[in-house]
Every structure is written in structure tokens, then in C-alpha cells.
Amino acid sequence: MMLMTVLMRARNALVRLLEVAIIVALGFLVLDVVWQVFTRFVLRSPSRWTEELATMLLIWVSVLGASLAYARKAHLGVDALVNRLDAPSRRLVEIAAHALVAFFAVSVLIAGGMTLVTRTLSLRQLSPAMGIEMGYVYLVLPISGVFFLIFAIEMIAESVVGLREEKA
């Protein structure tokens, strides 16, 4: 029981970290867009870097937001067929779905994301207006992949425990 308490606290801390990161990034995104509008329409001299920064922040907010939505079980899903199954079968479908998410997180987000990050950093690809190395922008993929993987493992464990309880 002590282990479960520690794990739940760690999970809640990860979710809170994700929430804070998204809130901060979204706050900067709002400020950036307000500045962009102000310089374009009031000063009549649009800022060169604001659109690029807005795009980068939107990427981070979207990808990190997807992992937060997964942690909160708020992702969209088509469950009309699954809801017609009995409880043990529903748990098996849940386990399979979370296993697919874990596979996607490892193969695409973490492995593919790290390949993308290392290649763009080695090529020293820079963003045009701000001169930021694009590898740092793409770093959100493996970071989010780690979050997805942690949450998928947690949900698989939850479903396995639920399946055992339903069979007992």
C-alpha cells in the first residue's frame, strides 16, 4: 500500500508539472500574440519574430496538452462497441488500447522524436526569424512520449488490477 501511495504522489507531481508547463507556455503564447497584434496594427511595424515564436509555443502546448489529456483520460474515443462488452472484455480492450499507446509513445514519439532532434541539431537547422535551433523545438516529441509512456503503463496496471478484481 505504501508503494501505491508513493506512485500516486509521483504521478500527481508529474501531472502538476505538466499543467504548470502548459500554463506558462500558454501565457507566453498569449503575450506573444498580443504583442504581434499591437506591433502590426498600432505601431504599423510588425515584429518579425512573434509569429515564429507563436508557432513554436503552439506546438509545445498542443503536444504536451495531448499527454495531459491522456493522463486525465480526456482524449476522444469511440466507445459505442466497447460499452456493449461485459466488464472483463472491456478491461481487455482497455489494456490493448493502452498497450498500443505505449508502443506509439516508444516507437514514434520517443525513438522517432530523438532521431528528429539529433538530426536537426547535428544539421544545425535554425529557425529563420529567431535563430533558434529547431532540434529544441522538436524536443517536445520525446518529452511528451515519456509522459505518454508513464501514463500508459499506469493505466495498464490499473486495468490489470481491475480485471483481477472482476474475475475474483
Secondary structure, DSSP 8 states (H G I E B T S, - for coil): -HHHHHHHHHHHHHHHHHHHHHHHHHHHHHHHHHHHHIIIIISSS--SSHHHHHHHHHHHHHHHHHHHHHHTT-S----TTGGGS-HHHHHHHHHHHHHHHHHHIIIIIIIIHHHHHHHHHHTT-B-TTT--BHHHHHTHHHHHHHHHHHHHHHHHHHHHHHHHHHH-
